[in-house]
Amino acid sequence: MVQTELVEQEYELLQKVAEKRGVTIKHSLREAVQQWIGTQVPITEDPLFKIKPVRTGVKTDSSKLDKLLYKEED
């Protein structure tokens, strides 16, 4: 559990934003903390960038990727 104090204006703005989004203040604060933590961790420590490539045995041709993604024709 974490407790903190906000000045009245901060609390009122937080409350308005939470109501507008249809979430609780508790949810809003949890989300804000998660986002803040994400900005404090260097990208080199992000577990996503520590994943090793996996060989699937499937050959791909990335030169055709835009055509497939954007349904471009030759």
C-alpha positions as CSV (number, residue, x, y, z in Angstrom):
1,M,0.0,0.0,0.0
2,V,1.2,3.5,-0.9
3,Q,-0.1,6.7,0.5
4,T,0.6,10.2,-0.7
5,E,-0.8,13.7,-0.6
6,L,-1.9,15.9,-3.5
7,V,-2.6,19.6,-3.5
8,E,-6.3,20.2,-4.0
9,Q,-5.9,21.2,-7.7
10,E,-4.0,18.0,-8.5
11,Y,-6.7,15.9,-6.8
12,E,-9.5,17.6,-8.6
13,L,-7.9,17.2,-12.0
14,L,-7.1,13.6,-11.3
15,Q,-10.7,13.0,-10.2
16,K,-12.1,14.7,-13.4
17,V,-9.8,12.7,-15.7
18,A,-10.6,9.4,-13.9
19,E,-14.4,10.1,-14.1
20,K,-14.1,11.1,-17.8
21,R,-12.3,7.8,-18.5
22,G,-14.7,5.8,-16.4
23,V,-12.1,4.5,-14.0
24,T,-11.3,4.8,-10.4
25,I,-8.7,7.1,-8.9
26,K,-6.9,4.0,-7.7
27,H,-6.8,2.6,-11.2
28,S,-5.6,5.9,-12.6
29,L,-2.8,6.2,-10.1
30,R,-1.7,2.6,-10.7
31,E,-1.6,3.3,-14.4
32,A,0.4,6.5,-13.8
33,V,2.9,4.7,-11.7
34,Q,3.3,1.9,-14.3
35,Q,4.0,4.5,-17.0
36,W,6.4,6.4,-14.8
37,I,8.4,3.2,-14.0
38,G,8.5,2.4,-17.7
39,T,10.3,5.7,-18.4
40,Q,12.8,5.1,-15.6
41,V,14.1,1.7,-16.8
42,P,16.8,1.9,-19.5
43,I,15.9,0.2,-22.7
44,T,19.0,-2.0,-22.3
45,E,17.3,-3.5,-19.2
46,D,14.0,-4.1,-21.0
47,P,13.3,-7.9,-21.0
48,L,11.9,-7.6,-24.6
49,F,15.3,-6.7,-25.9
50,K,16.9,-9.7,-24.2
51,I,14.9,-12.3,-26.2
52,K,17.1,-14.4,-28.5
53,P,15.9,-14.9,-32.1
54,V,14.3,-18.3,-32.8
55,R,14.9,-20.2,-36.0
56,T,11.6,-21.5,-37.3
57,G,12.8,-23.0,-40.5
58,V,10.4,-20.8,-42.5
59,K,12.1,-18.7,-45.2
60,T,10.8,-15.2,-45.5
61,D,11.3,-12.4,-48.1
62,S,11.1,-9.1,-46.4
63,S,11.2,-7.3,-49.7
64,K,7.6,-8.2,-50.2
65,L,6.5,-7.1,-46.7
66,D,5.0,-3.7,-47.8
67,K,3.1,-5.3,-50.5
68,L,1.5,-7.8,-48.1
69,L,0.9,-5.3,-45.3
70,Y,-0.5,-2.5,-47.4
71,K,-2.0,-4.7,-50.1
72,E,0.0,-3.0,-52.8
73,E,-0.1,-4.5,-56.2
74,D,2.9,-4.9,-58.6
